[in-house]
Amino acid sequence: MGRNDLLSGNVWEQYSNKVIERMNNPKFLGEFSEEDAKKRGAKLVVADFGSEACGDAVRLYWLVDPKTDKIIDARFKSFGCGTAIASSDMMTELTIGKTVDEAMKITNLDVEKALRDNPDTPAFPPQKMHCSVMAYDVIIEAAAKYKGEDAEKLRDSEIVCECARVTRGEIEKIVKEHNVKTVEELQKYTDAGKYCKSCVAPGGHEEKSVYLVDIIAEVQEEMKKEKLKESAQSEDFENMSFLNKIKAIEKFFDEKIIPVLKKDGGNLELVDIREENGKINVYIKYLGACSMCASSMFTLQSIEEELKKYFKTNKINLYQV
């Protein structure tokens, strides 16, 4: 940031009035003691979290009603910049009145949006977004202490975008479901990479172990290999030995059909696979909810169509027993 920007006041214009107010006059700055908790019939929870990115740290105090798991009051202490103080103050306010489980759903994006003066203008510059990340992490630490669990187990899998708290698993799922090929396409479905941009590609203000561009490339490569594998499997079906045809059909049902049926409480059993008159006849038996489903015949026809499409052959027939 240049000296002229500082002199002209442009720096301050990037912060909302709410942020500036809470920087200077935080509403929930303070602490609770065991005596305070006892007077109010609550359990005292004290949790700490520090940010490696900027050296900020926050301590969160909760008074939790053990009968309802509701946070009846909260306070915080913070060592850090003004954005960290404002974010911690808002985070603390947002947890009051919620159960511990409800509080765990609060993210740093919720905190940032609550600090906006209007919905369409960010509360602070994107490079300061990491200052609000502690809000999520210290909540998880407090929840873990209250529940007597490991904080790491309560967190999601590997976090790739710290600003938006988006995990690698979430990114991989989006890439697969929507055939995402670029970061711009990815951002149609998630906030990953929209703020400080350190997670997008190498060269940002914070070095990462993995970047969005890497994950997209890796998943696309996996999808390509899977497609080639399926294609090869389909093209070779009619030339397979009968034993390999049986294995391929069993794998098809295990991976493509049965998991879908189980989602609705159903299932099926492969009763027999026979080679008769130059065709492969597959005999199945519906189980669970599928056995009572009025549309099972329609499902049978659908599965047969999928079989023929997957193996690129009309020499497969499906029968219900």
N, C-alpha and C positions, 0 to 999 in steps of 0.2 A: 504494500500500500504506500503510495507516494506521499511526500510531505504536503503537497498542495491539497490532496484529498483530506488530510487531517485538518488542515487550516480552513478549508471551505465547509467542513461539516458533513461531507458526503458519507463518512463512516457512520455517523449517527443515523443518517437517513435510511441505512440498511437494517436498522433495528426498529421493531414495533414499539409503540408507547408502553404496551404492557410489559415488554422485556425490560425497558429502561426503568420503569416504575419498580419492578420486582428486583432489579439489580440493586437499586438504592434503598428500597424499603420492603424486603421480603416479609411476607405475612406469617410464614410458618417456621421461621428461624427459631431454634431453641432445642430443648431436650426434656426428656422425662426420666424420672428415677423409679426405683422399685416401690418407693413410698407413694408416688403419684399413681402408679398402677394399682396398688393395694386399695387406695382410697376410692378408686372408681371400679373396683371389682374386675380388673382387666389383667391380661398377661402382657408384660413388657417384652418387646422384641427390639433388639438393637442390631443393625446390620451395617457393614462398611463395604464400599467398593471404590476402587481407584482406576482411573483411565491411564493406560500406558501411552496413549497417543499424545496427551498433553500434560500429564502429571496432576490433573485435578483429582479430588477425592470427595466423597460424600458419605455422611453417616445418617442413617434413617432410623427414627424412633417410631414405633407403633404401639398403641394401646389397643389390644384385641380382646373382644368379649369371647371368652372360651366356650360359651354356650352356643353362640351363633356364628363364630369365626368372623365376626364383623369388626372392621377397624373403626373404633369409636373416636380416635384422635391420632394425630401424627405431627411430628416435628422433624427438622433436619439441621445438620451442620455441614458446611461445605468449605473446602479449601480449593479455590480455583478462580477462574475468570468470571466476569459478570454474566456471561451466557450460562455458565454452569450453575451459578447461584440462582438465576431466574428460572432455569429449567428444573432445578431441584425443588424450588419453592412451588412451582406449578404441579410437579409430579406429586409432591407431598399432599397438596390440596386434593388432587384427583383420587387419591387412595382413600380419603376419609369417607366413611359411610358405605364402603364396599366390603364384601367379604374378601378373605385372602385370595381365594380362587379368582374372584372378579378382578382384583387388583393385578393379578399376574397377567391379565390380558392387556393391560395398559402398555403401550409402546412409546418410544421416543417420538414417533410421528404424532401420536395423540397429544403429547406434551407440546410439541412445536405448534401444532394447529390451535391448541388452546391459548397459546401466547400471541396469536395473530390479532391485529386490529380489524382486519377484514379477511374473509375466507380465501381470497385470491392472491394475497400478498404474503410471502414467507415472513416469519417473525424475525429471522436473522439470516445472515449470509450463509450460503451452502457450505462453505469451508468451516463453519462453526457448528455444523450439525453433529459432529462427533461429541460435542460438549453435552448434548442431550442424551447420548447413548447410556450414560451412567444411570439415568432415570429408570430404564428398563432393568439394567443389571442389578441395581441395589434393591429393587422390588423382588427380584428372583432370590437374592441373598436373604432378604427378610422372610419371604415365604418359606424358603428351605429351613430356616432356623425355627420358624413356628411349627412347621410340619415334622421337623426332625429328620429331614431328608438331605441328600447331597444336592447342592445347587446345580452342579453340572448335569445331573440327571433330569432336573426340571427344565433346563434350557433345551432348545432345539438342537438339531445336529449342527455341523460346522457352519458358522455364520460367515457368509461371503461379503455381504454388504452390511457393514456395521451401522450406517446411518438409518437404513430402512429395516434392519433386523431381518434380512432375507437369508434363508439357509441354502446350502448347496442342493439339498433334496428338492426344495421348492423350485429352484431354477431348472434343475434337470427335468422335473415333471412338466414344467411349462414348455421347455424346448421340445420334448417328445410329443406332447399333446397338440401343439400348434406349429410344429415343424419350424421353430424359430432358427434363423440363420445369422441374425445380427443383433447387436445390443439395442439398436433402435426398435427392432421388432419385439424384443424381450420386454422393453419398457411400455408396451401397450398393455401388458398384463401384470406388471409389478413395478414398484418404485425403486428397484435395485439400480444403483448407478446414477440416480437422478440428482444427488446432492453433492457431496465432495468429489465424487467421481474417482476416488482412489481405487475402487474395486473394478473399474472398467477395463483397464489395461496398465501395463507397467509405465512408470513415469509420473504417477500421482504424488501427492504430498506425503503419503504413507505407503510403505512397501507391504505387499500382501503375499501370502503363500500361494494363492490361486486367484485368477482374475476371471471376470465374466466372459471375456473373449476366449479364454482357455476352456471353460466349461462348455460353452456353446460348440466349440470345435470338437471337443472330446465326445459329446453326446451325438453330434451329427455323424461323426465317424462310426460310433457304435451302431447308430440307426442304419447307416449305409451297409455295414457288415451284416447286420441282422437281415436286411432286405435281400442282400446277395445270397445269404444262407438259405432263406426261405424260398427264394427264386430257384436256387439249385435243387433244393429238396423237392419242389413242386415239379420241375421239369423232369426229374429222374424217377418219379414215382412209378410210372408204368414199367420201367426197366428194373425196378428193385426186385429182390427175391421176396417170396411171400412172407418170410420171417421179418424182413426189414420193413415191409408194408405194414405189418401188425405193429411193430415198434413205432413207426411214424404216426400211425393213426392213434395209438395210445397217447403219444406225446401231444398230439393235436388236442385231444380231449382234456388232458391234464393241464395244458397251458392256456388254451383258448376258450373252452366251453365250461368246464366244471367251476372255475373260479367265478365266472359270471353268474351261474346258477346259484352258487352258494351265497352270493350277496343278497338274494331274495329268499333265502331259507330252503332252497332246493338242492338237488344233486342228481346224478345219474350213475349207473353202473354199466360198464362195458361187459355184456354177457358173452358175446361170441363174435368172432370175425372169421368169415369163411370165403374161400375162393370158389365160386360156382359159375359155370358156363361163361368163363372169361371175365367175370365181374367180381368185385369185392363187396360182399354183403356184410354189413355191420349191424349187430343186434344190441339194443340198449334197453335198460330198464330205468324208469324215472323213480327217484327217491325224494323223500321229504315233501316240501310244498309242491314240487313239480308233479308228484304222483296224483295230486288232487286238483291240478290245474285244468280248467276247462279248455284252455287253448294249447294243450300239450301237442296236439297234432300239428298245429301251426308251428310250434317250436321245433318239432321233428323235421318238418319241411325246411325250416330256416337252417337248422344244423346241417342237413344234407346238402343244401345249397352252398353253405360255407365250406364243407368238406370238398365238394367238387371244385369250387373256386380256389381253395388253398392248394390242392394237389393238381389243379389244372387237368382234370379228367372227368369224363361222364361215366366212368366205369365203377362208380361207388354208389351203392344203395344203402339206405338207413331204414331199419325196422325197429318198432317198439314191441317188446314182449311183456 
